[in-house]
Amino acid sequence: MALFGGAFMTPVLVGKITATIGWQWSFYLIAIFAGALLPLVFFLVPETAFVRSEDQIVIEASSYRLDDRHGSPIANGSNGKGTTNSSSNPSSFEKYRDHMQHSTSSPPPPKTTFVQTLLPFNGRKTDANFFKLLLRPFPLFFHPAVLWACLIQGTLIGWTVFLGVILAATFLGPPLWFNEVKTGYMYVGPFVGAIIGFVVSGLLADWSARYLIKKNHGVFEPEFRIVLVVVQLVFGCAGLYGFGITAEQVSRYGWFLPDFFFACVVGGMVVGAVASALYIVDAHRSFRSTALF
């Protein structure tokens, strides 16, 4: 929300700043705000990484299904009444039960003091080799899921940058002759599109997953998250084609329709970014943090 919303809201302000006090102040204000935020980040944003012991296992989502009566997760092979079918393998449920019993008996780690949180270095959070961690992101580009996520997100993100350039070239010149302020206001549409994209993603992400879980007899699959890209396909393609047609004949269609289709592209981009991120998180837990960043 902060990333995509801020990216399309700041041009609205920058257009007014440029017309009023000059384009240089756009960079001056960045330096001022960055300098003001630096001490806040130093004092109020502590390190949150936590080293987990090896016995704190991760239970895969695919090992559980939803209880049709209450919507609570139960182990595959369980009948939802606390018992397990004899024909199934109860190892997942027993593994989960043992983990919960162990986790409740283990003492929590000591809480760090405020002064300790201010230390610039408070130890390594992993025993893995430094160079292995440094080079780990590069092989992930060849992983099919990560490559798919990069294409899903990067394609429309690149198009939004390209449309921003076309927007300035189209409206600053003939036939509308917009100034910097009016051109900046054109980004209100993409900003609204980003907000709507997040709302749609929030409403459909869990609803679609629950619907598909019921259709799949209570078993969750990470691929259920991919369904959201259908929304990206509809809005993204409609926005790209619509923007191209209306921006080419802006004297006929005016400023609203290009801005509307630009908003559709941004909304589709946001939905696709959420869909790909959710799939990576659910399907590839072992390297999800590296893949997302």
Salt bridges, closest charged atoms under 4 A:
ASP55 OD2 - HIS102 NE2 2.26
GLU60 OE1 - ARG285 NE 3.35
ASP67 OD2 - ARG69 NH2 3.33
ASP206 OD1 - ARG225 NH1 3.55
ASP282 OD2 - ARG225 NE 2.76
